[in-house]
Amino acid sequence: MTSESKRGRKRGAAARTNRIASRVLIYAALLFWSFVCLFPIYWTVTTSFKSAIDVTQGHLVPWVDFQPDWKGWRSLGLSPDTIFGISTARSEFVSRFANSIITSVGASILALILGSLAAYGLSRFRYKFAWMRNDDILFFFMSQLILPPVVLALPFLVLYKALSLLDTRFGLILLYTLTVLPIVIWIMRDQFNSIPIELDEAAFVDGLSTWGAFLRIILPLAVPGMAAAFILSLVLCWNEYFFAALLTSTDAKTLPVMVASQTGSQGINWWSMAALSTAAIAPLVIVGIFLERYIVSGLTTGAGK
C-alpha cells in the first residue's frame, strides 16, 4: 500500500469522525433545547397532581418524589370522584372554556376571511394611496404590532363602554380580530405570492371573474397557508389575557383570566392553577399535533425563493 493511499484513508477516517462528532453535537443541542421547551409543560402537568407540601418542596418525579393526588383537579370538580357530581367550580370552568373557544375561533375565522381578502389584493393588484404603495400598506398593517397593548387600554375601555360591548363575547371577537389581522395578512400574502399569477390569467380566459378565480382556483391552493394563519391566530387569541381581564367582568371571562385568579387567603393555589393551565394547553396541543404539516408548509412557503 502506497503512502498516498494511506494518507487518503486517514483523511477519510478523519472526515467520518468529524461528521459523527458534528451529528452528536447537533443531537445533543436538540435534546437540550427540547428539554428546555418541554420542561415547563411537564412541570405544569405534574403540579396539577401534587399536594401542597409537594409543591412547596419542589418534588418533580411522580411515584418517586411524590405520590400523585387529584387535589388540583378536585378543586375544579374534574377529578374522578367529583366529575359526576354538582360542582360550581366545574360550571365556571366550562363557562370560561366555552368563552375561550367561541372568542378564539370566531376571531380567527373572521381575521382569516378579512386577511385573505386583503392579502390577495396586495398580492395581485397594485395600489397607490398618497405616497403609499403595496409594500407600504403591508408595513402599515404590520406596524400595528409595535403598539403595546397598554397604550390601547383606555381608548378601548371608553369606546366599548359607549358601545355597550363591555363583558361581551362579540366585543372580544372584534378586538382579537384586529389583534391578529396583521399576522394573517403577512402569512397569506406570502402564500398568494407563491401561487403563479398565470393561474389567475387562465381562469379569466375561461370566463371566471376576479372573485371566481379567487374562490375557485387560488383559495383552494392556499389551504396550507390558511391553516398556518388560523392556528397562529387561534393560539394568540386563546392565550390573550390583558384585554380579556380589562374588558370583561363575569359573563365573557376567558380561561387565562380564570387561571390568573387562582389566589386565596393562603396565597396562590398552585395545584388549581396548574390543573387549569393543563386544561387550557391540551386543546392547542391536540390542534398542533393534527395540523403540524399544514403549519410547517404554510410558514415555509416561499422560503426557497
Contacts in CASP RR format, 6 or more apart in sequence:
PFRMAT RR
TARGET T0000
AUTHOR 0000-0000-0000
METHOD contacts of the structure
MODEL  1
MTSESKRGRKRGAAARTNRIASRVLIYAALLFWSFVCLFPIYWTVTTSFK
SAIDVTQGHLVPWVDFQPDWKGWRSLGLSPDTIFGISTARSEFVSRFANS
IITSVGASILALILGSLAAYGLSRFRYKFAWMRNDDILFFFMSQLILPPV
VLALPFLVLYKALSLLDTRFGLILLYTLTVLPIVIWIMRDQFNSIPIELD
EAAFVDGLSTWGAFLRIILPLAVPGMAAAFILSLVLCWNEYFFAALLTST
DAKTLPVMVASQTGSQGINWWSMAALSTAAIAPLVIVGIFLERYIVSGLT
TGAGK
41 281 0 8 1.000
43 60 0 8 1.000
44 274 0 8 1.000
44 277 0 8 1.000
44 278 0 8 1.000
44 281 0 8 1.000
45 274 0 8 1.000
45 278 0 8 1.000
46 60 0 8 1.000
46 62 0 8 1.000
46 68 0 8 1.000
47 55 0 8 1.000
47 270 0 8 1.000
47 271 0 8 1.000
47 274 0 8 1.000
48 72 0 8 1.000
48 73 0 8 1.000
48 271 0 8 1.000
48 274 0 8 1.000
48 275 0 8 1.000
48 277 0 8 1.000
48 278 0 8 1.000
49 62 0 8 1.000
49 68 0 8 1.000
49 69 0 8 1.000
49 70 0 8 1.000
49 71 0 8 1.000
49 72 0 8 1.000
49 73 0 8 1.000
49 271 0 8 1.000
50 59 0 8 1.000
50 66 0 8 1.000
50 68 0 8 1.000
50 69 0 8 1.000
50 71 0 8 1.000
50 270 0 8 1.000
50 271 0 8 1.000
50 274 0 8 1.000
51 66 0 8 1.000
51 69 0 8 1.000
51 71 0 8 1.000
51 271 0 8 1.000
52 71 0 8 1.000
52 271 0 8 1.000
54 65 0 8 1.000
54 66 0 8 1.000
54 69 0 8 1.000
55 270 0 8 1.000
55 271 0 8 1.000
58 65 0 8 1.000
59 65 0 8 1.000
59 66 0 8 1.000
62 68 0 8 1.000
70 79 0 8 1.000
70 80 0 8 1.000
70 81 0 8 1.000
71 271 0 8 1.000
72 79 0 8 1.000
72 269 0 8 1.000
72 271 0 8 1.000
72 272 0 8 1.000
72 274 0 8 1.000
72 275 0 8 1.000
73 79 0 8 1.000
73 275 0 8 1.000
74 81 0 8 1.000
74 82 0 8 1.000
75 89 0 8 1.000
75 269 0 8 1.000
75 271 0 8 1.000
75 272 0 8 1.000
75 275 0 8 1.000
76 87 0 8 1.000
76 89 0 8 1.000
76 90 0 8 1.000
76 93 0 8 1.000
76 272 0 8 1.000
76 275 0 8 1.000
76 276 0 8 1.000
76 279 0 8 1.000
77 83 0 8 1.000
77 85 0 8 1.000
77 87 0 8 1.000
77 89 0 8 1.000
77 90 0 8 1.000
77 93 0 8 1.000
78 90 0 8 1.000
78 93 0 8 1.000
78 275 0 8 1.000
78 279 0 8 1.000
82 90 0 8 1.000
83 90 0 8 1.000
92 258 0 8 1.000
93 258 0 8 1.000
93 276 0 8 1.000
93 279 0 8 1.000
95 253 0 8 1.000
96 253 0 8 1.000
96 254 0 8 1.000
96 255 0 8 1.000
96 257 0 8 1.000
96 258 0 8 1.000
97 255 0 8 1.000
97 279 0 8 1.000
99 169 0 8 1.000
99 172 0 8 1.000
99 252 0 8 1.000
99 253 0 8 1.000
99 254 0 8 1.000
99 255 0 8 1.000
100 238 0 8 1.000
100 254 0 8 1.000
100 255 0 8 1.000
100 256 0 8 1.000
100 280 0 8 1.000
101 283 0 8 1.000
102 169 0 8 1.000
102 173 0 8 1.000
103 169 0 8 1.000
103 172 0 8 1.000
103 173 0 8 1.000
103 176 0 8 1.000
103 237 0 8 1.000
103 252 0 8 1.000
103 254 0 8 1.000
104 176 0 8 1.000
104 234 0 8 1.000
104 237 0 8 1.000
104 238 0 8 1.000
105 234 0 8 1.000
106 173 0 8 1.000
107 172 0 8 1.000
107 173 0 8 1.000
107 174 0 8 1.000
107 175 0 8 1.000
107 176 0 8 1.000
107 177 0 8 1.000
107 179 0 8 1.000
107 180 0 8 1.000
107 233 0 8 1.000
107 237 0 8 1.000
108 176 0 8 1.000
108 180 0 8 1.000
108 230 0 8 1.000
108 233 0 8 1.000
108 234 0 8 1.000
108 237 0 8 1.000
109 230 0 8 1.000
110 173 0 8 1.000
110 177 0 8 1.000
111 176 0 8 1.000
111 177 0 8 1.000
111 180 0 8 1.000
111 181 0 8 1.000
111 184 0 8 1.000
111 229 0 8 1.000
111 233 0 8 1.000
112 184 0 8 1.000
112 226 0 8 1.000
112 229 0 8 1.000
112 230 0 8 1.000
112 233 0 8 1.000
114 177 0 8 1.000
114 181 0 8 1.000
114 184 0 8 1.000
115 181 0 8 1.000
115 184 0 8 1.000
115 185 0 8 1.000
115 188 0 8 1.000
115 229 0 8 1.000
116 184 0 8 1.000
116 188 0 8 1.000
116 219 0 8 1.000
116 222 0 8 1.000
116 226 0 8 1.000
118 141 0 8 1.000
118 181 0 8 1.000
118 185 0 8 1.000
119 184 0 8 1.000
119 185 0 8 1.000
119 186 0 8 1.000
119 187 0 8 1.000
119 188 0 8 1.000
119 189 0 8 1.000
119 191 0 8 1.000
119 192 0 8 1.000
120 188 0 8 1.000
120 192 0 8 1.000
120 214 0 8 1.000
120 218 0 8 1.000
121 127 0 8 1.000
122 134 0 8 1.000
122 137 0 8 1.000
122 138 0 8 1.000
122 185 0 8 1.000
122 189 0 8 1.000
123 189 0 8 1.000
123 192 0 8 1.000
123 193 0 8 1.000
124 192 0 8 1.000
124 197 0 8 1.000
124 200 0 8 1.000
126 133 0 8 1.000
126 134 0 8 1.000
127 133 0 8 1.000
127 134 0 8 1.000
127 137 0 8 1.000
129 137 0 8 1.000
132 140 0 8 1.000
138 185 0 8 1.000
138 186 0 8 1.000
138 189 0 8 1.000
141 181 0 8 1.000
141 182 0 8 1.000
141 185 0 8 1.000
141 186 0 8 1.000
142 182 0 8 1.000
142 185 0 8 1.000
142 186 0 8 1.000
144 178 0 8 1.000
144 182 0 8 1.000
145 182 0 8 1.000
145 183 0 8 1.000
149 242 0 8 1.000
149 243 0 8 1.000
150 242 0 8 1.000
153 242 0 8 1.000
153 243 0 8 1.000
153 246 0 8 1.000
156 175 0 8 1.000
156 243 0 8 1.000
156 246 0 8 1.000
156 247 0 8 1.000
157 166 0 8 1.000
157 246 0 8 1.000
157 247 0 8 1.000
159 165 0 8 1.000
160 166 0 8 1.000
160 171 0 8 1.000
160 247 0 8 1.000
165 171 0 8 1.000
165 174 0 8 1.000
165 247 0 8 1.000
166 247 0 8 1.000
166 248 0 8 1.000
166 249 0 8 1.000
167 247 0 8 1.000
167 248 0 8 1.000
167 249 0 8 1.000
167 250 0 8 1.000
167 251 0 8 1.000
167 252 0 8 1.000
168 251 0 8 1.000
168 252 0 8 1.000
169 251 0 8 1.000
169 252 0 8 1.000
171 247 0 8 1.000
171 252 0 8 1.000
172 243 0 8 1.000
172 244 0 8 1.000
172 247 0 8 1.000
172 248 0 8 1.000
172 252 0 8 1.000
172 254 0 8 1.000
175 243 0 8 1.000
175 247 0 8 1.000
176 236 0 8 1.000
176 237 0 8 1.000
176 240 0 8 1.000
176 243 0 8 1.000
179 236 0 8 1.000
179 237 0 8 1.000
179 240 0 8 1.000
179 243 0 8 1.000
180 232 0 8 1.000
180 233 0 8 1.000
180 236 0 8 1.000
180 237 0 8 1.000
183 229 0 8 1.000
183 232 0 8 1.000
183 233 0 8 1.000
183 236 0 8 1.000
184 229 0 8 1.000
184 233 0 8 1.000
187 225 0 8 1.000
187 228 0 8 1.000
187 229 0 8 1.000
187 232 0 8 1.000
187 298 0 8 1.000
187 299 0 8 1.000
188 222 0 8 1.000
188 225 0 8 1.000
188 226 0 8 1.000
188 229 0 8 1.000
190 301 0 8 1.000
190 302 0 8 1.000
191 222 0 8 1.000
191 224 0 8 1.000
191 225 0 8 1.000
191 226 0 8 1.000
191 298 0 8 1.000
191 301 0 8 1.000
192 218 0 8 1.000
192 222 0 8 1.000
193 302 0 8 1.000
194 301 0 8 1.000
194 302 0 8 1.000
194 305 0 8 1.000
195 218 0 8 1.000
195 221 0 8 1.000
195 222 0 8 1.000
199 213 0 8 1.000
199 217 0 8 1.000
199 218 0 8 1.000
199 221 0 8 1.000
200 213 0 8 1.000
200 217 0 8 1.000
200 218 0 8 1.000
203 212 0 8 1.000
203 213 0 8 1.000
203 216 0 8 1.000
203 217 0 8 1.000
204 210 0 8 1.000
204 213 0 8 1.000
208 216 0 8 1.000
208 217 0 8 1.000
219 226 0 8 1.000
223 294 0 8 1.000
224 294 0 8 1.000
224 297 0 8 1.000
224 298 0 8 1.000
224 301 0 8 1.000
225 294 0 8 1.000
225 297 0 8 1.000
225 298 0 8 1.000
225 299 0 8 1.000
225 301 0 8 1.000
227 291 0 8 1.000
227 294 0 8 1.000
227 295 0 8 1.000
227 298 0 8 1.000
228 294 0 8 1.000
228 295 0 8 1.000
228 297 0 8 1.000
228 298 0 8 1.000
228 299 0 8 1.000
231 287 0 8 1.000
231 288 0 8 1.000
231 291 0 8 1.000
231 294 0 8 1.000
231 295 0 8 1.000
232 295 0 8 1.000
234 284 0 8 1.000
234 287 0 8 1.000
235 284 0 8 1.000
238 255 0 8 1.000
238 280 0 8 1.000
238 283 0 8 1.000
238 284 0 8 1.000
239 256 0 8 1.000
240 254 0 8 1.000
240 256 0 8 1.000
241 256 0 8 1.000
241 257 0 8 1.000
241 260 0 8 1.000
244 252 0 8 1.000
244 253 0 8 1.000
244 254 0 8 1.000
244 256 0 8 1.000
244 257 0 8 1.000
245 256 0 8 1.000
245 257 0 8 1.000
245 260 0 8 1.000
248 254 0 8 1.000
248 257 0 8 1.000
255 276 0 8 1.000
255 279 0 8 1.000
255 280 0 8 1.000
256 280 0 8 1.000
258 276 0 8 1.000
259 273 0 8 1.000
259 276 0 8 1.000
259 277 0 8 1.000
259 280 0 8 1.000
262 268 0 8 1.000
262 269 0 8 1.000
262 272 0 8 1.000
262 273 0 8 1.000
262 276 0 8 1.000
263 269 0 8 1.000
288 295 0 8 1.000
END
